[in-house]
Amino acid sequence: MSDPDNRLYFRQLLSGRDFATDNMIAQQMVNFCYLIGDRQTGEAVVVDPAYDVASIVEILAADGMRPVGVLATHYHADHIGGNMMGFQVDGVADLLEHHDIPVHLQRPELEFVTKTTGLGPDVLTGHDSGDVVKVGDIEIELLHTPGHTPGSQCFLVDANLVSGDTLFLDGCGRTDLPGGDPEELYRSLHDRLGKVPDDAILFPGHLYSPEPSRSMKETRELNIVFKPRSLDQWLMMFGH
């Protein structure tokens, strides 16, 4: 996935395999962390750092890159650290102890991330859908996709969609956790992500399928969450 001839630096890392290799929770949760940056400037952002941020930073350094920001898809501890099922998960707060960098969120997620991580407005940057975060000369568009959580967001960069828990290759995020909303998730999948072209490559927040990525065209054809043709049909299938 890392192409040295391409200015875009983009890596998909699997928890329990590529980092946090001795962490049983990371192995079970199979979270993806993403590194996105500009090879020419050596700057990169980390998407959803959790479990073992020291190893993530070491991977960046080995590639000649340095972290200049965090992009968080949503507030759940398996993506950004915090308390999860009684276990304390390493995450964004630990990263910021060593690197003074901003954390980019959708505005509705700010209060939830503060509760999860203890981080406050001095380091958390709220955004609106359509905002662009630049890393060197690489532009990353932030797409607000509520439903799994109120401030869930996806990231579109150079025909790659990093979707967090909004959309998986098979299925989508749960809506029965605090802040979940099945109607909003329907609109996020069918309307808000409608702007993402078919040839874009989907990179999800977890390895819940045999493949780690897939085109949006194939995802729209194969993923059952795109079968309902109306909100009523959607709620009958996925609203509980």
N, C-alpha and C positions, 0 to 999 in steps of 0.2 A: 504493500500500500504506500510505502514511503518511496517516492520517486525523486532522486537527487537532481534530475534535470528540470523539475517543476518547482517554481518558486513557492508554491503552496506546500507547507509542511502539515501532514495530516496522518495521525496514528490512532488506531483503535486498540486499546489495551483491555484485556479481560482479567477481572479480579480473580485471584486464586490460581491463575496460570501465568500471566505476564508480570504481576506484582501481587503482594500479599499472599505469596505462595504457601505460607504455613498457617494461614488464617482460615479456620474451618467455616466461619460464617461467610467470608468472601467466596469461598469455594461453592457454598450452597446457593448464595444469592446471584452468582454469575453476572455481576454488574459490569458494564462497559464504562471505561473512562476514556476521554478523547483528548488528544493534544493537537492544537491547531495553531499554525504560525506562519511566519515569513522567513524562509531560509536565508535570504540575503541580509536581513537585520538581526537574525538570531532570536527574535521575540516570539513568544507563544503564550496562548491561554490554555488553561486546563479546564476541561468540562467534567464536572461531577467528580472531584477528587475525594476518595474515601478509602478507608481500611489501612492504607500504607502510603501516606503522602511522601515520605522520604524516598521510597523507591521510585515513585512517579517522577520526582524532581531529579533523581539520579538518571533515569531514562532520558529525560530532557537534556541533561548535561552531557550524557554520552553522545547525543545527537548534535551537540554544539548549540543547544537552545537554552533559553532562560525564561522563567515564568514572569509575565507582566500583568496577568489578570486571571480571574476565575469566572467561568460561565456556569451558572447553576440552573439545571433544568427545573428543579422543584425542591421542596424543603425536606423530603424524607431522608432519614439518617443514612440509609444505604447509598445515597448519592452525595451527601455533603458532610456526613459525620454527625455525631450526637448520640443520644441514647436510643437504642433499638432493642426491644424485648429484654431489657435489663442489662444489656451489654453496651459499653461505651465504645463507639466507633470513631476511629481517627478520621479527620476530615479537614474542612476548610479552616476552622479555627487553628488547627495545628500547623497548617501551611502558612497562615498569616503570622505565626510567631517567628518565622524565619524570613518571610518575604512580604514586604509592605506593598501589597498590590490590591487593586479594587476587585470587588465581587459584583458581577452584573446579574441583575434579577429583573423580572417583571414586577411592577409596583405592588400588585395584589399579594405577592409572595413575601414581601419584606417582613411583615410581622411574624409570619410562620417561621422564616429562617432565623429571626432573632430568638424565637422560643426554642428552636431546635439546637442552635449553635451558641447562643449567648452573644453573638456579634451585633453591633449596633449601627446606627446610621453613619458613623464616621468611616466605616469601611464598606458598607453596603450601598450600591448604586442602583436606584430604581429606574426602569426603562418602560417605554410604551412599545406596543407592537409596531414593527417596521423600523425601529431604531437600528442603527448600524454601529457595531464595534469594530474599530480598525486595529489590526495587529500588523505593524509595519505597513505594507501596502495591501495587505489582505483584508477584504471587507467581509464581515460576518453579520448577516441580517437576523435580528431577533424576532421571532414570531410568537405572539401570545396565543397559547392553545389551551385554555382552561378546560376543566372537566375532571381530570385525575386529581388535580389540586387547583385552587383559584388562580394561581399565578404560574402554572406550568408553561414552559416555553420550549420551542424548537429552534434550531440554528441552521440557517441555510448559507452555505459557503461553496461557491464554485460547483454547483450542481450536486452537492452532497447535503443531505438533510439529516442532522443529528436530532433525534426525536425524543430522547429521554423515555419516560413512561407514557407519553401520549399515544404512541403508535409503535407496535412491534411488527415483525414480519408476519407473525400469526397472532391475532388478537390485539388488545389495546389495554391501557391502564385501567385499574379498578376504580369504581366510583363510590364504593361503600366505606371509604376511609374519610376522616375529617376533612371537610372542604370539597369532597367529591360531588360531581353534578353530572348525571347522565345526559341531560339535555345539552349542556354546554359541551360535553365531549363529542356528542353527535355533530354539533355545529363546527367544532374544531376539526374533526376528521373530514367532514363532507364539504364544508365551506372555507374555513380558514386555511386549511392545507390544500385547498383546491388550486391555489396559485402555483403550487409546486409542480413542475413539469413531470411528465411520465418518465423521461429519461434520467431524472435525478436518482441518486442512489440513497436508499434509506439505511441509516445506521442507528439502531435502537439502543435503549438503555440497558437491556439485558439480553443474554444469549438464551432465548426461549425457543429457538429453531435450530435445525442442523447447520444452516448457513448463518454467517455473521452479518450479512448485508444482502440487499436485493433492490432491484429497480422499483421505483414507485409504480410503474406500469404493471409489473408482475404482482406487486403488493395489492394494488387495487383490484386486480383480477382474481387473486387467490385468497386474500384475507377475508374471512367471513364478516368482519365488521363493516365491510363495504357492500354487503348484500342487501340490507334494508334500503328501500327507496324513499322512505318518509320517516319523519320523527316518530310517528306512532308505531311503525314497524320496528324501529330501532328500540323503543322503550319496551315493546313486547319481548324482544330478544335479549336486551342488555340492560334494562332499566332497574334491575334489582340486584 
